[in-house]
Amino acid sequence: MSSQMTDHNSVTTMTANNADLPIHANTAADTNVDAELEAQAHNQAILEKYDRESITRQITQGPVKYLIAGICILYSLFHLYITFNPMPALLQRSVHVGVGFALIFLIFPASKKSSRKRVAWYDWIWFVLSLSGMAYLIYEYQDIVTSRGGMANPVDVIFSIITVICVLEGSRRITGWILPILASIFLAYPFVSHLDFMPDRLLTRPYDMGDIFGQLFLKTEGLYSVAIGASVTFIFLFILFGAFLARSGMGQLFNDLALALAGDKKGGPAKVAVISSGFMGSINGSALSNVVSTGAFTIPLMKKVGYHKDFAGAVEASASVGGQILPPIMGASAFIMAETTGLPYSTIALAALLPAVLYYLGVIAQVHFRAGRRDLKGIAKENLPAVKEVLKARGHMLLPIVFLIYLLIENVPVGYAAAYTIGFTVAISMIRKETRMGFSDILGALEDGARQSLAVMAACAVVGVIIGVVSLTSFGTVMTSSIVTLGAGSLFLTLILTMLASMVLGMGLPSIPAYIITATMAAPALAGFDIPILSAHMFVFYFGIFANITPPVCLAAFAGAGISGGDPMKTGFLSLKLALAGFIVPFMFIYSPTMLMIDPTGLAVTAKDFPLPPIFDIVTVVLTSVTGVIALGAALEGYFKGAMSPLTRGILAIGALLLIYPELTTGLVGGVIVLIIAIYNIKTADKPTPTMTV
């Protein structure tokens, strides 16, 4: 999901030059306008360098502007309408894709060199072609599903080819080259899969044009797969919800509240970055946009109090990436997980809660111990907003999130819950003038939501090409069996291979297609080890996301380095270190599902409903894992009340890992080790050494 939650009247527009001033919402008005505009242009350039979807046309006047706005608003209203009045799946998915790609060709230029002020003549052709496939399906729908039974005729093939080409070109514009190229390779496979030069494992029967393009265009196993289904029914509405929150000033609330809670603490600005980026990332789901929008404010503050520029960029990157695993919204991939597995979204959100808390606790622990090691102070309390003032001005805007959580707990259908919460957000915003949404704000939110949904829609559609080919040719079964064979019957080795596959895909692809591809091909390999479907999908989900901060291709870290002025690779490795708990925890919940708040004992691997583990087990795993993550942070930073020797750090790290492993015996052994090291270090603690920035 793309984020547009930056409020230019809020603290997010501050720079290092005004970091000593009182930090309130009106501070930005006192800064130098030229410097602020220059900083904004710099940050936008960074975003465009690493995030293809940020390169858009800026048409500020004329009929084309109103045409785009009108289509966007109608697009959003259509999704709200079908939530309560659903159409046949193929039809509503074809409208979602057809209109979505028509908007892409109007909004996103063909290349960075193309005009940003007007729509090129050839893009109007693309616009019409995108709509043509949708119009044809609507016109021929009854005949397709009745008399022809989904079998493609020559006209079907023509419109299918047109739609596939539009999907490949549109996704190239908004996601970059890698995903369309990968989809094209898969698309070529059934044309050659019967030829003699193919390896035996990949040989198939011959397929004709009707087989291939009928699969992609006329069924819900290709372009209009479950991924697009999730985009239509769930993801779009939550992106729209985020757009409404943004228009009500939620971004300012998150930043002000984080400042009020943690700004004056030891190393305060870094803790502010973790808290505010976590909140924002959970809502908008876009790590890169989050790095740039919140990082423009938090990174200069971190540098101001003494954090090294590499570390400052790494903190923002790791915190922003983690937002996609933080309930209640968790970015877009979690909704696709719900659609793919058939698991209730509330079950997925509950399962993700403790691992997400452990991830953020691990980042904050390292931030805290690094600040202690170098005696880095926070921001003077008199320069910070008070919690009471922040809550008085905007605190009521937290109620929509509480309302959403309540609806999900009550098992209200996810689409209904999102739609109801949008209406609730508008109503709650009326309480105070600072947040009140007028008619123009509502229209603006409808337009923003449609624009921000396009990247997700494009990724889901182009991955549909891959899904269609996999379904047609059983290629996924071949890949699954290959992973199992390479794993040689070892669960741990299979997990390592699955992790590597997820991370390699995640390095070059957005998190959504990375998850879908690995969930289709790699996650089933874990079923042979009696791993519950929830645990298996959560495993690949995590590692696809964390690829954004894993060198050598760690785009979120590169964006953070661009803002901080640091070294991109050093920032990437520091991000990896900060996120280390996130790389350990998935292995732990595979071996002990209690960490996911489920008890799969005696249930099939495909079970959709799980009882809660015993309360004692839950309390034990929470206490041991939380203590272990904090201890791991201390070991990584080499500080707890004082500096630690390499030997002490190594022993503490072993104790921490034993604690994180969710078993009573290992927890007791790890707890004893950590307690002994803590007591020893308190008695022998040295003073901080604030002689250099870190």
BAGUSE-418270 format. One record per residue (C-alpha): residue in three letters; x, y, z. Coordinates in pm, whole numbers, padded with zeros to 5 digits, always signed. Layout:
% residues N
alaXYZ/...
//
This chain:
% residues 694
met+00000+00000+00000/ser+00120+00344-00075/ser+00122+00602+00196/gln-00002+00955+00156/met-00035+01020+00529/thr+00213+01308+00548/asp+00047+01617+00691/his+00239+01926+00584/asn+00113+02119+00885/ser+00235+01853+01121/val+00558+01759+01284/thr+00651+01532+00995/thr+00777+01828+00796/met+01038+01928+01055/thr+01407+01911+00980/ala+01720+01901+01191/asn+01743+02280+01179/asn+01443+02324+01405/ala+01488+02015+01624/asp+01565+02234+01928/leu+01237+02423+01902/pro+00918+02323+02084/ile+00773+02034+01887/his+00408+02118+01825/ala+00189+02098+01518/asn+00241+02464+01427/thr+00621+02451+01443/ala+00660+02390+01070/ala+00510+02732+01000/asp+00813+02892+01169/thr+01072+02722+00950/asn+01234+02860+00642/val+00992+02786+00356/asp+01262+02747+00093/ala+01458+02500+00308/glu+01143+02303+00377/leu+01050+02282+00009/glu+01405+02178-00075/ala+01392+01903+00190/gln+01058+01782+00057/ala+01193+01771-00299/his+01498+01579-00178/asn+01284+01324+00005/gln+01054+01285-00296/ala+01358+01220-00516/ile+01472+00948-00273/leu+01127+00791-00278/glu+01115+00792-00659/lys+01461+00637-00676/tyr+01361+00329-00477/asp+00981+00317-00509/arg+00849+00301-00865/glu+00489+00370-00763/ser+00580+00718-00638/ile+00652+00835-00996/thr+00317+00982-01094/arg+00179+01254-01316/gln+00087+01578-01143/ile-00197+01717-01351/thr-00319+02021-01161/gln-00584+02161-01392/gly-00801+02095-01695/pro-01059+01828-01779/val-00810+01540-01745/lys-00758+01623-01376/tyr-01133+01606-01312/leu-01168+01293-01524/ile-00906+01112-01314/ala-01057+01238-00989/gly-01406+01137-01102/ile-01300+00785-01202/cys-01112+00743-00872/ile-01414+00850-00666/leu-01649+00622-00860/tyr-01395+00339-00828/ser-01400+00376-00449/leu-01778+00399-00437/phe-01803+00086-00651/his-01601-00111-00395/leu-01815+00017-00110/tyr-02128-00079-00307/ile-02022-00436-00387/thr-01929-00493-00024/phe-02300-00498+00056/asn-02428-00592-00292/pro-02176-00842-00432/met-02162-00928-00801/pro-02041-01260-00947/ala-01673-01296-00861/leu-01548-01284-01221/leu-01739-00964-01295/gln-01639-00762-00991/arg-01278-00873-01027/ser-01274-00777-01395/val-01408-00429-01311/his-01145-00398-01036/val-00869-00485-01283/gly-01004-00306-01593/val-01075+00030-01431/gly-00766-00001-01212/phe-00531-00039-01507/ala-00714+00233-01699/leu-00630+00464-01407/ile-00270+00344-01403/phe-00222+00450-01765/leu-00362+00796-01687/ile-00168+00848-01364/phe+00166+00672-01417/pro+00393+00779-01705/ala+00561+00522-01926/ser+00908+00620-01804/lys+01084+00869-01580/lys+01151+01085-01886/ser+00784+01105-01987/ser+00588+01420-01921/arg+00441+01455-01571/lys+00205+01735-01680/arg-00008+01566-01944/val-00128+01223-02056/ala+00055+01100-02365/trp-00154+01013-02671/tyr-00055+00646-02658/asp-00170+00623-02295/trp-00524+00699-02410/ile-00497+00389-02629/trp-00381+00188-02329/phe-00672+00338-02132/val-00926+00213-02387/leu-00762-00129-02419/ser-00772-00175-02041/leu-01144-00108-02035/ser-01212-00324-02339/gly-01136-00655-02168/met-01364-00565-01878/ala-01644-00455-02114/tyr-01613-00776-02316/leu-01636-00998-02006/ile-01943-00812-01882/tyr-02111-00838-02223/glu-02028-01207-02276/tyr-02052-01321-01914/gln-02373-01524-01937/asp-02255-01703-02250/ile-01913-01774-02098/val-02048-01938-01782/thr-02342-02121-01940/ser-02326-02235-02303/arg-01945-02229-02333/gly-01864-02349-01982/gly-01550-02137-01962/met-01396-02273-02284/ala-01225-02000-02484/asn-01319-01915-02842/pro-01097-01706-03076/val-01252-01373-02965/asp-01197-01466-02600/val-00833-01532-02678/ile-00793-01192-02847/phe-00936-01002-02549/ser-00739-01220-02311/ile-00414-01133-02490/ile-00504-00763-02484/thr-00577-00778-02110/val-00258-00971-02030/ile-00047-00720-02225/cys-00216-00431-02041/val-00149-00602-01708/leu+00219-00657-01789/glu+00272-00299-01910/gly+00071-00140-01630/ser+00248-00340-01362/arg+00584-00247-01515/arg+00498+00120-01472/ile+00398+00086-01110/thr+00615-00197-00974/gly+00918-00197-01206/trp+01056-00454-01449/ile+01120-00759-01232/leu+00764-00878-01170/pro+00643-00845-01533/ile+00956-01026-01656/leu+00898-01307-01406/ala+00533-01331-01512/ser+00637-01338-01880/ile+00875-01628-01813/phe+00593-01822-01648/leu+00361-01731-01936/ala+00609-01873-02185/tyr+00640-02202-01998/pro+00317-02376-02117/phe+00407-02291-02479/val+00732-02491-02454/ser+00667-02730-02165/his+00602-03026-02401/leu+00920-02985-02606/asp+01203-03238-02591/phe+01463-03003-02442/met+01263-02958-02120/pro+01381-03154-01812/asp+01169-03459-01736/arg+01023-03306-01418/leu+00898-03005-01615/leu+00750-03189-01915/thr+00375-03151-01966/arg+00116-03220-02234/pro+00086-02962-02516/tyr-00135-02659-02450/asp-00301-02446-02716/met-00387-02075-02703/gly-00738-02147-02582/asp-00610-02355-02290/ile-00361-02093-02177/phe-00554-01771-02226/gly-00886-01925-02125/gln-00723-02017-01795/leu-00597-01662-01749/phe-00904-01469-01861/leu-01221-01674-01822/lys-01165-01835-01482/thr-01086-01723-01129/glu-00757-01912-01133/gly-00561-01667-01348/leu-00570-01289-01372/tyr-00880-01288-01154/ser-00740-01524-00891/val-00781-01523-00513/ala-00516-01249-00497/ile-00739-01013-00695/gly-01033-01141-00493/ala-00861-01029-00174/ser-00774-00696-00335/val-01139-00637-00429/thr-01308-00744-00109/phe-01055-00666+00165/ile-00743-00477+00068/phe-00906-00192-00121/leu-01136-00111+00170/phe-00853-00102+00421/ile-00646+00122+00194/leu-00953+00345+00171/phe-00979+00337+00551/gly-00617+00452+00571/ala-00693+00737+00330/phe-00979+00852+00551/leu-00756+00836+00858/ala-00492+01040+00676/arg-00743+01310+00585/ser-00843+01333+00951/gly-00481+01396+01057/met-00392+01051+01192/gly-00029+01091+01085/gln+00008+01395+01309/leu-00157+01211+01597/phe+00086+00919+01569/asn+00391+01146+01561/asp+00274+01376+01840/leu+00173+01085+02061/ala+00504+00906+02005/leu+00690+01228+02091/ala+00486+01282+02405/leu+00537+00924+02523/ala+00903+00866+02437/gly+01064+01190+02317/asp+01225+01279+02652/lys+01348+00927+02727/lys+01706+00808+02680/gly+01771+00815+02304/gly+01415+00946+02270/pro+01402+01036+01898/ala+01494+00679+01799/lys+01216+00541+02017/val+00980+00795+01862/ala+01081+00664+01519/val+01008+00305+01619/ile+00668+00384+01773/ser+00539+00625+01509/ser+00668+00417+01216/gly+00512+00104+01364/phe+00174+00276+01396/met+00193+00424+01048/gly+00323+00106+00888/ser+00037-00099+01028/ile-00213+00136+00865/asn-00053+00206+00528/gly+00156-00107+00472/ser+00420+00059+00253/ala+00767+00037+00405/leu+00934+00271+00155/ser+00671+00544+00180/asn+00678+00511+00556/val+01055+00552+00568/val+01036+00873+00368/ser+00728+01027+00530/thr+00813+00963+00896/gly+01189+00947+00840/ala+01193+01305+00714/phe+01105+01402+01071/thr+01263+01132+01290/ile+01602+01081+01123/pro+01722+01444+01166/leu+01613+01430+01532/met+01807+01106+01588/lys+02119+01259+01437/lys+02069+01570+01647/val+02089+01383+01977/gly+02398+01187+01869/tyr+02299+00874+01677/his+02522+00800+01380/lys+02360+00866+01043/asp+02386+00498+00941/phe+02213+00384+01258/ala+01945+00654+01231/gly+01852+00540+00880/ala+01853+00177+00995/val+01616+00245+01285/glu+01363+00408+01055/ala+01392+00131+00795/ser+01351-00158+01040/ala+01061+00012+01219/ser+00882+00091+00892/val+00915-00262+00756/gly+00776-00410+01077/gly+00446-00227+01034/gln+00335-00494+00786/ile+00339-00761+01059/leu+00168-00545+01323/pro-00205-00603+01382/pro-00478-00501+01338/ile-00427-00421+00966/met-00082-00568+00882/gly-00055-00433+00530/ala-00207-00616+00235/ser-00044-00959+00239/ala-00231-01072+00550/phe-00564-01026+00369/ile-00438-01240+00082/met-00328-01498+00339/ala-00683-01505+00475/glu-00826-01546+00124/thr-00571-01810+00022/thr-00587-02026+00335/gly-00952-01974+00425/leu-00845-01874+00777/pro-01044-01601+00954/tyr-00856-01272+00945/ser-00907-01237+01320/thr-00716-01565+01369/ile-00427-01437+01156/ala-00417-01103+01339/leu-00414-01270+01681/ala-00142-01511+01569/ala+00072-01220+01449/leu+00039-01020+01771/leu+00313-01167+01992/pro+00571-01205+01711/ala+00509-00840+01612/val+00547-00722+01971/leu+00870-00919+02001/tyr+00999-00765+01679/tyr+00939-00408+01793/leu+01061-00482+02142/gly+01385-00610+01990/val+01432-00289+01791/ile+01352-00064+02089/ala+01582-00267+02315/gln+01879-00215+02084/val+01796+00154+02050/his+01776+00188+02429/phe+02098+00001+02505/arg+02289+00190+02237/ala+02169+00517+02386/gly+02278+00394+02730/arg+02621+00292+02604/arg+02685+00639+02463/asp+02476+00836+02712/leu+02249+00981+02444/lys+01979+01199+02593/gly+01627+01265+02476/ile+01456+01591+02385/ala+01392+01842+02663/lys+01045+01781+02804/glu+00949+02148+02772/asn+00999+02118+02397/leu+00754+01831+02367/pro+00376+01815+02353/ala+00204+01673+02660/val+00016+01346+02629/lys-00293+01514+02768/glu-00279+01789+02504/val-00228+01542+02220/leu-00517+01321+02331/lys-00740+01621+02388/ala-00681+01752+02035/arg-00682+01427+01836/gly-00708+01132+02072/his-01064+01056+01963/met-00922+00949+01625/leu-00787+00635+01795/leu-01147+00521+01838/pro-01186+00399+01475/ile-00898+00156+01530/val-01053+00035+01854/phe-01387+00001+01673/leu-01223-00201+01395/ile-01056-00436+01644/tyr-01390-00488+01818/leu-01560-00577+01489/leu-01286-00824+01399/ile-01304-00986+01743/glu-01680-01020+01697/asn-01611-01199+01364/val-01792-00939+01156/pro-01697-01012+00791/val-01374-00828+00715/gly-01518-00625+00426/tyr-01814-00516+00637/ala-01582-00428+00926/ala-01369-00205+00701/ala-01673-00032+00547/tyr-01839+00027+00885/thr-01512+00166+01023/ile-01482+00413+00735/gly-01824+00551+00821/phe-01734+00554+01189/thr-01414+00747+01110/val-01607+01021+00933/ala-01853+01046+01223/ile-01580+01054+01491/ser-01380+01315+01300/met-01666+01560+01351/ile-01602+01578+01726/arg-01327+01840+01700/lys-01246+02110+01449/glu-00885+01990+01406/thr-01000+01659+01261/arg-01339+01742+01111/met-01385+01606+00759/gly-01592+01819+00523/phe-01742+01709+00193/ser-01423+01796+00004/asp-01217+01590+00251/ile-01445+01291+00199/leu-01415+01320-00180/gly-01040+01364-00141/ala-01018+01049+00071/leu-01217+00854-00189/glu-00976+00973-00457/asp-00666+00905-00244/gly-00785+00555-00159/ala-00832+00466-00525/arg-00490+00602-00619/gln-00316+00423-00333/ser-00483+00090-00418/leu-00342+00071-00770/ala-00001-00071-00679/val-00158-00354-00481/met-00411-00426-00754/ala-00138-00434-01022/ala+00081-00668-00816/cys-00210-00904-00750/ala-00313-00903-01117/val+00030-00975-01261/val+00088-01247-01002/gly-00240-01391-01133/val-00051-01479-01453/ile+00189-01687-01246/ile-00094-01845-01046/gly-00279-01931-01367/val+00022-02104-01519/val+00097-02290-01197/ser-00266-02411-01179/leu-00268-02514-01546/thr+00062-02700-01548/ser+00109-02821-01189/phe+00441-02636-01183/gly+00381-02556-00816/thr+00373-02924-00726/val+00709-02972-00898/met+00863-02683-00704/thr+00720-02810-00376/ser+00859-03157-00431/ser+01197-03008-00527/ile+01216-02816-00200/val+01123-03129-00006/thr+01390-03328-00194/leu+01658-03067-00128/gly+01550-03056+00236/ala+01639-03428+00259/gly+01368-03495+00514/ser+01498-03233+00756/leu+01246-02976+00878/phe+01518-02729+00973/leu+01688-02753+00633/thr+01351-02718+00457/leu+01280-02407+00665/ile+01617-02261+00567/leu+01547-02325+00197/thr+01197-02176+00229/met+01340-01873+00408/leu+01600-01820+00135/ala+01339-01853-00139/ser+01113-01601+00035/met+01396-01354+00088/val+01534-01382-00265/leu+01189-01314-00409/gly+01132-01035-00158/met+01454-00859-00257/gly+01328-00797-00608/leu+00951-00797-00564/pro+00698-00610-00352/ser+00593-00803-00041/ile+00255-00905-00189/pro+00376-01098-00497/ala+00670-01233-00297/tyr+00428-01380-00043/ile+00186-01514-00305/ile+00458-01691-00504/thr+00627-01848-00201/ala+00291-01937-00046/thr+00199-02116-00369/met+00525-02304-00416/ala+00718-02316-00088/ala+00464-02317+00194/pro+00306-02649+00084/ala+00645-02815+00136/leu+00603-02765+00511/ala+00274-02956+00514/gly+00472-03279+00487/phe+00619-03206+00828/asp+00273-03163+00984/ile+00318-02787+01012/pro-00022-02612+01043/ile-00116-02407+00738/leu-00127-02091+00952/ser+00230-02140+01075/ala+00361-02224+00727/his+00205-01920+00561/met+00308-01689+00845/phe+00665-01813+00803/val+00694-01720+00434/phe+00497-01398+00499/tyr+00760-01278+00748/phe+01063-01345+00535/gly+00915-01193+00221/ile+00863-00870+00413/phe+01203-00861+00583/ala+01380-00884+00247/asn+01329-00506+00236/ile+01605-00469+00497/thr+01823-00762+00395/pro+02140-00677+00197/pro+02236-00668-00082/val+01897-00542-00208/cys+01735-00368+00090/leu+01528-00087-00055/ala+01384+00038+00275/ala+01735+00070+00418/phe+01857+00243+00102/ala+01574+00496+00136/gly+01666+00553+00501/ala+02030+00608+00404/gly+01920+00856+00138/ile+01751+01071+00402/ser+02021+01033+00668/gly+02314+01079+00431/gly+02457+00747+00546/asp+02617+00458+00362/pro+02342+00240+00206/met+02507-00097+00270/lys+02611-00012+00625/thr+02256+00106+00689/gly+02130-00222+00545/phe+02344-00437+00774/leu+02248-00228+01076/ser+01882-00270+00978/leu+01938-00644+00962/lys+02091-00638+01309/leu+01805-00433+01452/ala+01554-00675+01300/leu+01732-00988+01417/ala+01445-01093+01645/gly+01219-01095+01340/phe+01446-01352+01175/ile+01455-01579+01481/val+01091-01573+01591/pro+00946-01742+01274/phe+01161-02049+01338/met+01043-02054+01697/phe+00673-02046+01615/ile+00720-02329+01365/tyr+00857-02550+01642/ser+00612-02423+01903/pro+00282-02281+01768/thr+00198-02150+02118/met+00378-01833+02012/leu+00099-01787+01755/met-00167-01835+02024/ile-00287-02161+01868/asp-00297-02522+01985/pro-00292-02748+01675/thr-00261-03070+01876/gly-00462-03344+01709/leu-00577-03119+01425/ala-00510-03157+01053/val-00250-02931+00895/thr-00532-02768+00696/ala-00733-02682+01008/lys-00899-02339+00995/asp-01004-02311+01359/phe-00771-02352+01657/pro-00830-02354+02031/leu-00617-02126+02247/pro-00324-02294+02423/pro-00347-02337+02802/ile-00315-02008+02990/phe+00000-02131+03167/asp+00166-02198+02831/ile+00069-01854+02699/val+00201-01675+03010/thr+00521-01878+02998/val+00592-01809+02631/val+00518-01438+02671/leu+00746-01395+02976/thr+01034-01600+02839/ser+01027-01461+02486/val+00996-01098+02599/thr+01285-01139+02842/gly+01486-01321+02578/val+01438-01050+02314/ile+01544-00777+02559/ala+01848-00981+02659/leu+01933-01038+02293/gly+01922-00662+02236/ala+02163-00610+02525/ala+02397-00877+02388/leu+02395-00728+02038/glu+02474-00379+02171/gly+02717-00500+02437/tyr+02557-00294+02711/phe+02340-00350+03018/lys+02394-00096+03296/gly+02748-00094+03167/ala+02967-00220+02882/met+03008-00598+02842/ser+03307-00798+02728/pro+03279-01016+02415/leu+03266-01330+02632/thr+02982-01190+02845/arg+02792-01085+02533/gly+02828-01433+02385/ile+02700-01606+02698/leu+02411-01359+02725/ala+02317-01420+02361/ile+02300-01797+02425/gly+02077-01739+02728/ala+01858-01504+02526/leu+01808-01758+02245/leu+01720-02028+02498/leu+01458-01795+02644/ile+01310-01709+02306/tyr+01271-02079+02224/pro+00922-02141+02364/glu+00983-02445+02586/leu+00977-02453+02966/thr+01311-02632+03012/thr+01507-02411+02773/gly+01331-02109+02923/leu+01446-02200+03274/val+01806-02258+03164/gly+01809-01938+02959/gly+01650-01743+03244/val+01920-01853+03486/ile+02195-01753+03242/val+02039-01412+03175/leu+01983-01348+03548/ile+02344-01433+03635/ile+02480-01209+03358/ala+02246-00925+03461/ile+02353-00941+03827/tyr+02718-00965+03730/asn+02695-00672+03493/ile+02511-00450+03741/lys+02785-00505+03999/thr+03069-00447+03753/ala+02908-00178+03538/asp+03126+00089+03383/lys+03008+00441+03313/pro+02880+00523+02962/thr+03136+00644+02709/pro+02968+00935+02525/thr+03273+01029+02323/met+03147+00929+01980/thr+02821+00906+01792/val+02682+00565+01707/
//
